[in-house]
Amino acid sequence: MNTDAVLDDLRSRIEAGYPLLFLQTWEEQRWERELAELSLEIERGLVTWTITTGLQPPPLGEEQAEPSAWKLLQQLGDYPPSHVFLVKDFHAWINDPVIVRRLRDLVNELITQRKTLIFLGPVAEIPFDLAKDSVRIELPLPDYEDLRVEFDAVLAERRESDEAELSLTSDEEDKLIKAVMGLSTQESRKAWRRALRGRAQLDDAVFTTLISEKRTLASGSDLLEFYDLEEGVGDIGGLDALKDWMGRRAEAYSPRAREQGIPLPKGMLLLGVQGCGKSLTARATARLLSFPLIRLDIANLLGSARGESEKNMRNALALVESIAPAVLWLDEIEKGFAGVETDGGGGSDATMTRLVGTFLTWMSEIQKPIFVIATANSVQNLPPEMLRRGRFDELFFVDLPNFDERKNILGIHLKKRGWKPEQFDIDDLATRSDGFSGAELEQIVVTAMIDAFGQGHILSQDDLERSWRSTVPLSVTMEDKIFALRNWAQDRCRRATSDSRVTSMLESEERHNAMQIPDDEGDADTPLPPWAQLAYSGQLKAALVEFVRADRDVLFPDLAEALGKYMEVTGDQGLATRSNPNTVLWAGMSQSLCELINELVSSKRLYIHPTDVERYKAIQKGLRLPILKEPTEDRLPRAAWLPSSLRCAPHPVHAAKLARIGRMKLSGG
């Protein structure tokens, strides 16, 4: 559940008369702010309590006494009905029998007086005696939309300081936000400040720094191994089809993909010859996505006690979810899940079978952005259910490199070690090394460098030639196994290296046919703008965001006019702020349009901004209501119009007041 879903759940429980709510979180400040806004919306008074300050504000007419847990429960009746009491860190007293008895005595009184006690803290233990009268909710970490607001605040801090100007594209901002998902708001702010300090432009080091902040989340577990992101896609020699596929999958994590309802990728299984870049691809994929890379070693999960292995698997997967978004890497999965019978016999290891079942069920049900990469050198020991379509997005076969890939690999390893590839005849070496894997080509370069250094001269072509002659490739020593693997993958896997780049380019160009509609005269075709292409295809939510993103500052009538070709936009509905329902933003819209705007504002994809009423006069539009120049916290006795527009960034002053809006129906025109 995200923040808005939890707030809606809390709203319904408070209004339904739930007396005791236990909320578990480390983010005290964020949730206190959210609960304060929620209390204002539902017109409940909010009182906070800590052992250091007591009840704030204190009851009228009473002197502030020494705070205590018992005194807190005694003073609840001194407040009028319809109040919410936010009690912080009460777990130290919650198991006191006297306190528990007093809470049980208060339950009916709290329900009658429409009061709710909310216990907030990192520990949320409910005594057995209170189990039937209480609800425990684990509050979520900030989602993308919450972090968007925090990131905008960090950028505002930089602009107010003397730091270098940082110009970011929307895609770069998206990557910076995704890199810290899984951290709290305070942790995210500190990570951004640290990574961007003194920088005028982004580079890979920024994202490496951000992702390293998540290391602490996995450092306490010996079930997972956290990897630094050192290799990138440029370090992979060849595998062009696989790299193109991964580049397209990376786009599925963008905000625009979410707007269009694109499902999150699940992952890929890489099958192939040893030493041909499968593990390197896993590390490069994490860097491409700007996600932390976490390796799960199945052997570490195995325990001696009954049920311990399955518990370790569940704990490891839960930890991965807490760090999401992330890349989960299972290396040589056929060895990790060894013991699972694959031919229908009865010799399966029961524990390993349950581990496989737990993992596959988790893969099917996971809703968080976790990309799973499994690598395998053989298919003999793989459970057939793991190879079924739907478990992974794609099954790739990584074969021995062809000539162009061998040439590229040799050049990469020479350049990585400070040598200029053009100084060597790598074309000849690539021709001779047919059947060599990427790891064996790297070893040719490494061995030649060591031999040259030991002989007291710099690396030469002769050194590379001698190193090549002394290396016997795996394709020779294990010819039968590699032949069998290639034969199995022939019609069952997608090749990581394309057979013909020209064919791929022609097919891509043929598919890339932009949507067009005839103009008024019907004698020419006019290409639709991107937002209209989305609307024409039925992606109205994405079209609305794209329209606002293109124009940057959109009035409600202009939005309705643009979308009028694709949906019903006029009606008797309107939009108003939830915190002050008489603050009307616009009216005369259809229910479907109001619901679209409401959803996008609630999810922080769009933001309401007060604007000059003269803009509405210029298009001869307006509401017959008193005009507000800006939002007000004072309760309005009757409806008033706040001239507003839609933007893709929050208002620097009034963002909180305009963050939650609701659909309404105006009477009397």
N, C-alpha and C positions, 0 to 999 in steps of 0.2 A: 504494500500500500504506500502511496506517496503522501506528501504533506496534506494536500487538499482532501484526499480520501479519508485520512485520519481525522482531520478537522470536521468533516461532514459526519463521520461516525460519532465523534465526541459531542457535536451539536445535538444529534438525535438522542443520545443517551442522557445528556443533561436535561433536554426538554421533556424526555420521557420519565424523568424523576429518579434516575439511578443515583443512590446516595453516596457510594464510595467507589472511586476510580483510582487505580494504581497505575501510574505511567512511568515506564522505565526509560531513561535516557541520560546521556552525559551532557547533552546540549541544553543546559538549564536556561540560558539567556534567550536562545532562539524560541524555545517552546513557551517560555513565559510571555514573550512578545506575541506569539501566535494566539495564546489563550486569552491575552488581554483584548486583542482585536475580536476574537470570537465572542467574548463576554459582552463587548459593546454591541455587536450585531444582534445578539439574542436578548439584549436589554436586561442583562444580569449584572449586579454589582460584583466586583472582583476584590477580594481581600487576600493578601499574601502573608505567610508566616514562616519565620525561621527561628531557631533557638536563640539567635543573637539579637534579633530585632523585635520579636513578638509579632502580634497582628498589626498589619499596616493596610489601611488606616485603622487606628484603634476604635473600639466602640465609643459612641458619643457619651460624654458625661463621665467617662471613667479615666482614672489616672493609669498611666502605663506601669504595670506591675512587672516584677521579675519574670521573664518568659519561662515557661515550662510546658511540657506536653499536657499535663493535667489541666493547667490554667487555660490552654488553648481550647480544650474540649468543653470547659466550663463556660467560656465566653461566646461560644457559637450562638447561643440563644439570645444574646444581647444585640444581634444584628437583625434588621427587618427581613422579611421573606425575600425570595428571588435573589440569592447570592451564591457565588462560587468562591470557595476557599481553596487557595493554592498553597499546599503545605509542602515545604521542601525538606528533604533528608529526614523523614520521620521514621526510617527503618530502625533507628537505634532504640526506639521505645515501642515499636509495634508488637513485640512479643511479651510485653508486660501484661500479666493477667488482668490487672486493674484497668489498664488502658483499653484492652480488648473488650472487657465487660462494659466500659463506658461507651465505646463505639457501638456496641450492640444496643445499648439503651437509647442511643441517639438516632438509630436508623429510621424509626417511624416518624420522629420529629423532623428529621431532614426531609423526608418525602413530603410530609404535610406542608412544610414551609417552603418547598421548592428550593432547597439548598443542596449543594453538591460539594463533597469533600474530595479534592483531587490531591493525591500524594505523588509528588514528583521527585525523582532522584535516580541515581545509577543502580539502586537496589529496589526491587519491587516485590517483596515477599508478602504474601497474604496469609495470615494465621488461619488455621483450619476452621476456627469458630466463625470467621467472617467470610468464608468461601462462598456461601450462598447469597450474600448481600453485596459482593464486590466483583469488579471486573478488572483484570490486568491487561494492559496494552503495552507492547514494546514499540516505542515510537521510532519511526524510520530515520535513517540518516538523510541529509538533504538530497533531493533528486536533481536532475539537470536544470529544471526551471528555478529551483531554489538557489543553486550555485550560480546561475546566470545573474541573479540580483546581486549576490556577493561579489562576483567578478566585476560587475559594473561599478560597484562601490570601490574596489581596489583601483580600478582605472581612474576613478574620480580623485582618489587620494594622490595618485601619481601626477595628475594634472595640476593639483594644488601645490605640490611640492616642486622642488627644483630639479627633479630627475629628468633624464633625457626623454624627449617625445617619442612615444612608441606607437607606430602606425600598424594596425592589425586588420587583416581581412576577416570577413565573417567565418571563413573556414578555419583560419588560425585561432580565432576566439573559441570556436567550437572544440578544437583539439585541446586547447588549454583548459577548458572546462571539463572535458571528458577525462583528462589525465588525472584529475584529483577526485573523481567520483569514488565514493567509498570512505572519504574523510569527512569529518564534521565541518561546520562552517568556519569555526575558528582555525582548525587545522588547515583548511583550504586557503584561507586568507594568508596565513603565515607561509604556506608553501608557495603561493603566487608571489608574495613580496620577496621571498628569498631567491626564487628562480629568475625574476625579472629585474632584480636590483641592478641598476647601472647599465642596463641594456637598451640599445636603441632599435634593435631588430632581433627577430627570433632565429634560433638555430637549434640543432638537435640537442645541444647541451641543456637547453631550457626544459625540454620534455623529459630528458633523462633525470634531471634534478627533481622535477615534479613527481615522477613515478617512483623515485627512490624514497619519497616520503611515505609510501605505502609499505615499505619494507618492514616497518615496525609492527604492522598488523599481522604479518606472517612470521616474524622473528621468534615469537613465543611458541611456535609449533614445530615439532620435528617430523611432521608428516608432509610438509611442503618445502620446496626449495625455491628461493627467489633468485632470479637472474637479472643481472644488469643488461641494459640494451646497448650492446656495442656494435653488432653487425646490422647493416641495413640491406634493403633490396639491391643496392648497387654492388654489394659483396657477393651476390649470387651470379655465377657465370652461366648464362643460358636460362633454361626453364621459362621461356618467354610466355608460353600459354598459361602456366601456373601463376606467373607474376601479373599477367593481365587480368586473370580471374580474381586474384587477391585485391588488385586495385579497384575493381568494380565492387567487390564485397565490402571494402573499406567505406565506400560511399553510403552503404546501407546503414551506417551508424550516424549519419549526419542529421541535423534537425529537419531538413527538407524531406528526408526519407521517412522520418516519423510522421510528418504532416501528411504524407501520402499513404500512410498505413503499410509501409514496406516492412515485412517481418525481419527480425534480427537473424543474421546468419548463425548457424549452429557450429560449423567447423568443417574440417576436412581430414581424411585419412590418407597418409602418404605411404604408399607401398613401393618398394624399389630395392635396387642393388645397394649393398653397403658402401658407404663413402661417397654417395652421389648427391649429397646436399640436403637430405631430409631434415636433419637437426638444424642446420644453418637456416633453412627456410622457416622453421618454427621461430627461431630467434629474430629473423628479419621481419616476420609477420607482426610480431609484437611491436617492433619499432615503427612499422608502417601504420599500425592502428593507434600508436601512442598509448598502448595498454601495458601494464606490468606483465611480465612473463613468469609464470609459476609452474614448476615441474612437480608432478605427482609421481612418486616412486611407489608402485603397488607393493613392493617388498616391505616397505616401511609400515604398511598398514597391518601386516600379519601379526597377530598376537597369539599367545598360548592359551588364554582363557576362552571359554565358549562365548561367542558373541562379541568378543573384543575386536576382531577384525572388521566386522560389519559396523560397529560403533565408530571405529577409527575412520572408516570410509565416510560415514555420515558427517562426522566432525570436520574432516578435511574438505568435503564439498560445501558445508555450511560456511567454513572460513573463506573459501574461494568466492562464494556469493557475497560475503561481507566486503571483499576487496573489489568486487565488480565495479566498472568494466575491467576485464582481464583476459589474458590468453592462458588457457590451461593446456599444458604440454604433457603428453604421455609418451615417453620415448620407448621404442622397442616393445610395443604393447603385447606382442605375441609371447614375449618372455614374462612380462608382468602378470598376465592372466593365464600362465601355463598351469595345466591341471584341469582345464575345462574340456570335457569330452566333446569333440566336434564331429564324430562319425555316427552318433546315435547309440554308442555303446554305453555300458554301465560303469565305466571306470572314472567318472568325474570326481574331482575333489569337491565335496559339498560346500566347504567354506568359500572356495574360489567361485563356484557357481553362484552363490548368493552375492558375492562382491560384484560379479559381472551384472547380475540382475539389478542390484542397487544402482550401479553406475548408469546402466542403460535407461532405467526409469527416470533417473535424475536428468539425463540428457533430453528425454522426451518432454519433461515438464518444466524445465528451467525457463524462467521469463526474464532473467537479467542478461545484460550484454556480456556474455562469456563465450569466447570463441575457443572451441576445443580442437587441438591438433594432436592427432595420434600418428606415430610413425611405426612402420613394421618392415622387417626384412624378409618375412615369410608369411604365407597364408595358411600353412598346414595347421597351426595351433590357434588360429583366430576363430572365435565363436561365430557361426554363420549369421546369428541375429545382429552381430555388430556390423556386418557388411551389407545389411539390408538398406535399401534406399529410404531415406528419411532420418536415419540415425545421424549421418553426416550429410552436408550439402553436396559433397563431391568426393569421389575416390580417385586419387591421382596415382599414376605409375611413373616413377622417376627412374628413367633408364640411364645407361652409360652415356656420357656426353658425346655429341657428334663433333665434327671438325670445328665448326664455328664456336661451339661451347668450349671445347678444349683450348682453343686459341684464347678465348675470353678468360678462362680460368687461369691459364698461365700468366696472362697479362695482369690480372688482379693480384696474384700472389707476388709477382715481381714488384709491382708498384707499391703494394702494402709494405714491402721490406726495403723501400727506398731505391729500387732499380728502375731505370727507364725501359719499358718493354720494347720500344723501337730500336734499342741497341742490340737486340738479340733476334735471331731468326726463329721466332716462335711459330711461324707458319710451317716450317719444316718439322719442328718438334711436335706440333699438333697433328701433322700428317702421320708421323711415325708412331704416335702414342694411341692409335686406335685400340679400343678395349680397356683403356685406363679410366679409373673413376676420378672424381674430383679430388678426393683425399689423396689418391696416388699421385696425381699431378702436383698437388701441393708438396708432397714429400719429395718429388724430383727436385723442386726448387730449393727446399730446405736442405736436402742432402748435398746438393751442389754447392750451396753457400758455405756449409760447414767444411766440406772438403777443400774448397778454395781458400778459406781462411786458414785451415791447418797447414796448407802448403805455402802460405805466405804470399798469395796473389789475389787480385780481385776476381770476382765472378766472371766467367767467360762462357762462350757457346760450347766449348769443349767440355767444361765442367757439367753443363746441363746434359750433354750427349752421354757422358760416362754415367751420370746418375740415372738416365733413362735406361741404358743397357743393363744396369745392375738391378732394376726393379722388375719383378715378376708380378703382373697384375692379377687381381682376384678373378678376372674373367677367364684366366688360364687355369688357375689352381682349383676353381670351383665351377668349371664350365657347365657340368651337367645341371647343377642346382640353378644357375643363372638362366640356362636355357629353359628349364621347367617353369621358372618364375615368369619369364618373358612370355612363354606360351600361354600360361594361365591368364595373364593380364591383357592378352591381345584383344579380346572382345568384352572384357569385364571392367576395364578401367579407362579413365580419360588420361591421355598422355600429357605429361607436364611440359614437353617440348612439342611445339606445333610442327606438323609435317610440311606445311606451306604457308609462309607468311603472306604471300600474294593472295592466296585463296581467302585467308582470314580477312584481309583488308577489303577485298571485293564484297565478301558477305556482309561485313560491317557497314560498308557504304550503302549496300542495297537495303539493309534494315534501317539505316538512318534516314528516314523519309519524314521530314517535319510535317505536322498537321497543317492543312490548308483548307480554306473555305472560299467559295466564289464571292466576288465582290458584287455590288448592287446591280451592275450591268450584266454580270455573268460571263464576261469575255476574258477575264484574267483571274489568276489565283493570288490571294493575299495571305502571306504566312501569319498565323496567330502569334501574339506575344506569349511568353511562357505561362503567365497566370491564366490566360484564356485557354491555352491548350489543356491545362489541368482541369479547368471548369468544364470544358467541352467533353472531357473524359469522365466527368462525374466526381473528380477529386476537389470538391468545393472547399473543404477546410484548407487544403494546401493552396488552392487558388486564391483564397482570401488573404492568406499570409503573404503569398508572392506578390499580390497586387499592392499591399501596404509596403512591402519591402522595396518595390520598384519606385513608388511615388513618395515614400518616406513619411509623409504627413497627410493623412486622408480623412476627409470629413465624411460623416455617416451618409449624407445624401449622395455623394459621389460614389461611395462604395456600393450603395443600393443600385444606382444607375448602371454601374459597370456589370454587376452580377445579375441584373434583371433579365439578361438574355438566357441565363442558364438555370435560374431558380425563381420561385415566388419570393418577392422581396417586400411587398407592401401588405399591410394588415393593421390590426388594432393593438399590436404589442409594442412595448417600449423597454428601455434599459435604465436602471437606476443603481446607485451605489447601495451595497448591503449595510454599510455602517450608518448611512443616513438615507433611508429609503425615499424621502421626499426630494432628494437630489436627482433629478431626471437628466439623463444624458441625451437621449433621442427617443422619438416615438414614431408611430406610423409604419412600423416594420412588421414583417411576417414572423410567426413563431419560429420557423426554421432558421431564419437569418439571425434572430435574437439568440437562439441556442448556439449557433455557430460562434458568434462573437463572444458570448458568455464563456463557452468552453475554452476558446483561445486565450482570453484574458485570464481566466482562472488558472490555466496551465502556464501562464507567463510567456506565451508565444507572442502576444500583442499587449500593448499597454495604452491606457487612457491618458490623454494629456488635455488639460484645460487650454482653450484657444480663444483668440479674439473674436468677439461676436461679429465684427465687421466682415470676417471671412464668410459667414453665413449670409449676411446682408448682400454681399457681392453676388451671390448666386440666387438671391431672393428666396431663401429658405429660412425657417425658424419655427419655434414653438410659441404658442400664446400663453406663456408663463412668465412670472418674474424672473429676471436674469441674475445669475450668480457669476461673479468675476473669478472666483476660485473656490475650491472645496472648503467647507466649514465643519468644525466639530460640534457646533451648536445644533440642537435638534430643530429642524424646520417645522413650523406649524402646518404648512401647506406646501404643495409641490412647487418647485422652482427649477428653472432650466440652467444647467451648467454647459455652455457651449464647449464642445470637446472634439478631439480628433483621435485617430488611431495611429500609433507608431510602433516600431519594433524595439525600442529601448525605453526603459522606465523613466518617469519624470523625476528630476533631481530632488524635488521637494515634496510633492504630493503622491509619490508612488504608493505608499502604504494605504492612504485613504481611498485610492482608486484601484486597488489590487483585486478587490472582490466585488463583483457586480451581480445583479439579478434581473430576471425577466419580470415584467409587470404589465398590467393592462390598465391604461388610463381611461377614466370615465369622463363623459361630458366633452369629448373632443380635445 
